Amino acid sequence: MTGRHPSDASIPREPQQAVHGEARWPMAAAVIAAAGLTLLLPDDLRLGPRWALPLVEGLFLVALIAGDPVRISRRSAAMRAVSIALVGVLACGAIRSTVRLVDDLMHGGSETNSADALLRAGGSVWALTVLAFSLLYFELDSGGAAARAHCTPPTPALAFPQHLTPELAATNWRPRYVDYLYLGFTNATAFSPTDVMPLVPWAKIVMAVQSVVSLLILGLVVARAVNVLA
């Protein structure tokens, strides 16, 4: 009696998990806005020539859009490396601008003698840090947007209210870029976690660094502007 191989239909298959890719345009808009703010900064607050950082950021963004244009769902080591490089450039540029602004405030710079110029420069640097850190959270949390599109980790690095109170979350809810933008904004204004809790060391460190950066910008810029007006 000859044995019979089971047919493919008789082999149980695991259900394929749905992919919930996030739209690319919010993240792309944030990168474009950050590049625009960099162009508006005074020369001594930028890292390199006026065109350098926006050009690098634009090239990285074009590469990401070309590889995964409409929705962020393609898991690729190369795409992941480009995303990390992009947010790294944005973060380094924002921190460099902050350091230069603080140095100018302490030792006197071209924009520190005018309240209007100082508030414009300080506001641009502050907004740049919010965008840079929001993109940093967006890319590092749970392996990035592409990884989150395929599965939601049981223990995320950043606990949103929907994680803490699942009954309030929509079906298949995942944090989107706007959630990370809100996190970056509230952390930059409250100087501490508000509704999103950092659960792992890197998240706590990054949020602490952003709080310090924001405190330096807002505190020193406002104090100097008041002094100039007085």
FENWO-V736910 format. One record per backbone hydrogen bond with DSSP energy under -0.5 kcal/mol. NH is the residue of the N-H (numbers start at 1). CO is the residue of the C=O. If there is no record, write none. Layout:
nh:co
NH:CO
NH:CO
This chain:
nh:co
10:7
11:7
11:8
12:10
20:18
20:149
21:19
22:72
24:70
28:24
29:25
30:26
31:27
32:28
33:29
34:30
35:31
36:32
37:33
38:34
39:35
40:36
41:37
41:38
45:42
46:42
46:43
48:46
52:49
53:49
55:51
56:52
57:53
58:54
59:55
60:56
61:57
62:58
63:59
64:60
65:61
66:62
67:63
68:64
72:22
73:71
75:73
76:74
80:76
81:77
82:78
83:79
84:80
85:81
86:82
87:83
88:84
89:85
90:86
91:87
92:88
93:89
94:90
95:91
96:92
97:93
98:94
99:95
100:96
101:97
102:98
103:99
104:100
105:101
106:102
107:103
108:104
112:109
114:111
118:114
119:115
120:116
121:117
122:118
123:119
124:120
125:121
126:122
127:123
128:124
129:125
130:126
131:127
132:128
133:129
134:130
135:131
136:132
137:133
138:134
139:135
140:136
141:137
143:140
144:141
148:144
149:145
150:146
150:147
151:147
153:151
159:197
160:158
163:160
164:160
165:161
168:165
169:166
173:170
179:176
180:176
181:177
182:178
183:179
184:180
185:181
186:182
187:183
188:184
189:185
190:186
191:187
197:159
197:195
199:157
200:157
204:200
205:201
206:202
207:203
208:204
209:205
210:206
211:207
212:208
213:209
214:210
215:211
216:212
217:213
218:214
219:215
220:216
221:217
222:218
223:219
224:220
225:221
226:222
227:223
228:224
229:225
230:226
